[in-house]
Amino acid sequence: MTKMKRTFLILFALLLSGGLTYAAPGEIEFTEYELDNGLHVILHEDKSTPIVAVSVMYHVGSKNEQPDRTGFAHFFEHLMFEGTENIPRGEYSKYVEKAGGTLNANTTADRTYYYEIMPSNQLEMGLWLESERMLHAKVDSVGIQTQKGVVIEEKKQRYDNAPYGSLLAETMKRAFKKHPYRWTTIGNPEHIRAAKDEEFQSFYNEFYVPNNAVLVIAGDINVDDTKQKVEQYFGSIPAGGKEIYRPEVVEPPLGGEVRDTIFDNIQLPLLIHAYRTPAMHTPDYYALEMLNTLLSDGQSSRLNKSLVDEQQIALQVSSFPIPFRDPSVNIVMAFPNMGNDLADLEAAMMEQIDEVKRTLIDENEFQKLKNQIENDIVSSNTRIASRANNLARYHTFFGNAGMINTEIENYLAVTREDIQRVANEYFTKDNRVVLYYLPKNQQ
């Protein structure tokens, strides 16, 4: 794999009390219920391998931050591994590793996700670890100072000094003026540096509470036995007493094309079109997903076939949504082949998009799209860890974990006419941010 391709991939690698059980032939079965403290619990039993995923998704991301204190959600992704009242500082990960498991966490604009993948005989270990940081993580001056240094250095290494590292930040701050999506999860180092200990403690007390979380346990478990263990470890954790901040910001229309040039420490230019798009789980979002598949999913997709293979004007092309809970953006981007101008590449890219706007795709190509989408959805649920993530996400975003079994229906409801319509409605000049990323020596 070339260094350029690696860089590209690294950048974009950027529900009910009582215990209802959902099952149907071929479907993913799960049981869900709610503890008295508001913690939502989803259990998925699969004894095919002796492993278990213990995961907690908190309904907090960079969207829940204040404009002068960005980066808090990502900061806590790090801080929550510091230790707890019963886990010595720096020892959290070692418990999992010594038990033969792995663990990690990640943050988006809409949620923060923590998980352990462990041998199934270590289920209680995973439950204890997650209950510990939900109940009394070490949010103290020592840990805060340590992690301030860590996240500020991460910003330098992964964003400020990495080729194209500023891409998402430069795009989102132009695409949004009011919505908190205008800043990225890494936040502003000055906000983190200036924040006092009590501000971090307040953030923890507000968002890291059982009534703002879903616990998903998937794998080699016994449901009845696991219910008892969940009650043992999580039942006594008190519900949060603060009102949880949920921003309700309606971003006005972009109101005309925003076009700019970014000079960066790069060797190869990059073209970016970012179109404002509707929120996830809306009919038009599914149609846009299928449009993206048509444009750039696989070697035979339209942009790849025309720009990369036939015209050889592009080295690599991609079209994809930024999958946020509120209205977001869809990015179409292309690296030019050596010696080709970005303006020529942009014209060629727009010709392919305009062709979708003008001409209804034929039935054979449409059937291929549906096959690709169905394969992607099935593949996304092949691993225990992926199922746990999807169950957590569908509950957190939509209050319906059952979407893990029905999401395919939303895609199959999309028609050829829908794809043509959304291309005309959203992929317009007045609804986009255009960025030319150029090497600094061209400035």
Secondary structure by P-SEA (a helix, b strand, c coil): ccaaaaaaaaaaccccccbbbbbcccccccccccccccbbbbbbbbccccbbbbbbbbccccccccccccaaaaaaaaaaacccccccccaaaaaaaaacccccccccccbbbbbbbccccaaaaaaaaaaaaaccccccaaaaaaaaaaaaaaaaaccccccccaaaaaaaaaacccccccccccccaaaaaaccaaaaaaaaacccccccbbbbbbccccaaaaaaaaaacccccccccccbbbbbcccccccccccccccccccbbbbbbbbbbbccccaaaaaaaaaaaaccccccccccccccccccccccccccccccccccbbbbbbbbcccccaaaaaaaaaaaaaaaacccccaaaaaaaaaaaaaaaaaaaccaaaaaaaaaaaaaccccccccccaaaaaaaccaaaaaaaaacccccccbbbbbbbccccc
